[in-house]
Amino acid sequence: MVRESHSSPRSVSDAAAQLGEVAYLTVTAVNNIGAFLQWGQPKDVLLPFSEQHFRPDPGKRVLVMLYSDDQGRPVASMRLDRFLTDDAWALEKGDEVSVVAADRTDLGMKVVVNHRYWGLIYQDDITQPLRRGQSLKGYVKQRRDDGRVDISLLPPGAARLDVVGDKVLKALRESGGYLPLGDKSEAHEIKARLGVSKSAYKQAIGRLYKQQLITLEPDAIRLVPGVLTE
């Protein structure tokens, strides 16, 4: 069910929402049948009371699945477990996937994968700040025997090292060509500065060294003269 929208301009998440997708949408109004949400259409979509985990207030945002009800009308639901499964049978290690951040857990961030499955990004694989409802690209790190998937924000193989290498070069240029992180640096220092593991960092700087872009020191790296301005 829908109602005419008279609210302010939509956010990126609101504008991107489509039926069959999970989206983080803004509540525009609440009445005796439920809440209404912006979703990038002329009419707002209904989030019925029966599909709510809690009563959202206008102006707040909620993570919902958009679907068609028995009468073919667009409806929103906060009850994501009705639509998502832990068994990501169609995915393989290395697959590129769409990811929507859902909830923090003791292990990391629970995410929606391809709007069909639940997945997890372990804390060690979180390479950037994540917020609920954020949409981004990810990769299947592994699919376990029970069908559940672990997600990485970095691509597999050499492409992963290229991404990390780009982060390192960007950090070097921003810091004047010197970065106090080397082979002897602590893993938490590397994670805090670049958002990547020590292993990924060491592999990436090894590639940059072979490409003659940086020089190595025990506790630091430096850009080769001339690279700074490229």
N, C-alpha and C positions, 0 to 999 in steps of 0.2 A: 504494500500500500504506500501511496505517496501523497505529499501535500505541496502546494506552491511554496517556493523558497523566496523569502524576502530578506535574507541575511547578507552578511558582508561577503567580500570575495573569498573564494575557496583556497585552501592551502594546496600544496602539491599532492599530498596524500588524498585529500578529498577529490581533487580533479581527476586522479588516476583510477578511481574505483570503477570496477566492472563486475557484472554478475559472475559468480563462480570464483571470485577472488576474496582474499582476506585483506582488509584495509583498516586504517586507523582514522576514524571519522569524527567530525565535530557534531555535538548535539545542538540543534537549533531551537527545539521546543519540546515540552513534555505536556501531555494531556491525559485524559482518562483512558486512553487505549495503549499508550506507550510513549516512546520518545521518537523524535524525527531527526534524521542525520543528513548532513550535506554529503553528496557523493558525485558531484560534477554534472548533475542533470538539472533541468529546469524545476523539477519537483523533488523535494526531499523524500528519503526512504524511511519507512516505519521500522522501528525496533520494538516489537510488541513486548508487553510486560512478561509474557511467557517465555521470551527468548533472552531475558536479562538475568545476569548474575547479581546485579545490584541496580539501584535506581539512579541513573546518571542525571546530573544537573545540566541545564543549558550552558553552553560554553565549554564543557568538558569534552574529552575525546575518549572514544571506546574502540577496542579492537573487535571487529566483527567479520563474519562471513556474509557475503551478499548472495542471495539465491532467489529463485522463483517459487512462490507457494503453489498450492494445488490449483489455484485459479489463474496461475500465470503472472501474478503480480510480484514485483520486486520487493523483497523483505530482507531485513538484516537480523543476524543472530550473534549473540555473544557466546553461545554454547558451541565453541569450535570443535570439541571432541565428537560432536555429531557428524561432522563433515571431514575430519582429518583422521589419518591412521598412522600408527607407528611403523607399519610394515611397508617400507618404501621399495617394494618389489621391482618397480620399473627403473630404478636408478642404479648406476654402476659407479665404482670408484673413478674419480677424475671428471665426472659429468659436471658441466656448468649448470647452475640452478639459480632461480630467483629465491630470495630469502626475505622474510619479514620478521623482525625481532619481536618476540612475545614477552617472555618473563625471565627475570634473573633466577638462577638456581644456585645451589652450593657448588655445582660443577662448572657453571658458566652461564650461557644464554640459551634458553629454549627458543627455537625459531620455527616458523612455518616455511616449508620447502615446496616450491612450485604450487602453492595454494592447495596442496593435496596431502602433504605428509608433515608429521612432526620431526624435527631434527634437533641437534644440539651442537653448539659451538663451545668447545671446552675453553676454560679461562686462558690457558696457554696459547690458544689459537685466536684470541680476540686481539686483532692488530689495530683497532681504532675504537674510540668511544662508541658505544651502541645505546640507543634509546628505544623504548617500547614503540612499536609501530613503524620503525625505520625500515625502508626497503633498500636492498642492495644486492649485489651479485655475490655468489659463493660457489664453492666446489665441494663435491662429495669426497671427503677424506677417506671414509671407509663405510661399507655397509656390513653390519654385524650379522652373525648367524640368525638372529631373531628378526632381521629385516630392518632394524633401526639404523639410522644414518648419523654419522658425525660429519659436521660441516667445517670447512676451512674457508677463510676469506682470501686466501692466497691460492693461485692456480698451482697445479701439480708440476713436477719436473723442472725443466730449465726455465719455463715461463715464470715460475715462482721466484727463482733467483733473480730474474730480470726485474720483477716488481720490487723485490727487496733492494736490489742494486739501485734502482731509481730513487727509492726512499733515502738510501745512503748518500747518493750524489746530491739530492736536494738538500739534505741536512748539512752536508759539507759546504755547499754554496751559501747557504743561509748563515753559516757560522764562520765565514771568511776562509774556508779551505782547510780547517782543522777540526777534528772530532775526537774528543778524549775517550774513545772506545776502541779497544783492541782485543787481541786473543786472550789477554789476561784479565779483561774486564769481567765483572760479575754479570750473571744472566739478568738479574733484576734491573741493573743499570741500563743494559741494552733494551730490555723490554720497555722501561719507562721512557727512554729517549726516542725509540723508533717503533715500538709496538710489535717487535718480532722476537723470535727465540734466538738464543745465542748460536745455536747450530745453523739456523738460516742466515744469520749475520755473518758468521765465519765463512760459510760457503760463498755468500755474495761478495764479500770483500776479496776473497781469493780470486774470483772471476774478474773483479775490477782491477786487481793487481796484475793479473795476466794480460789484461787489455791495456796496461800501462796508463791507467787513469789515476791511480793512487799509489802512495808509498805506505809501507807498513812499519809501525813501531809496536813494542810490546803492549803499550796501553793507549795507543792512539793511531789514527790514520790521517793522511794528508793528501789533498789533491795535488797532482802533478802540475807544476807551473804551466799556465796557459789553458788548463781545463776550466778554471774558475769562471772565465768569461764566456765559455761556449754555451 
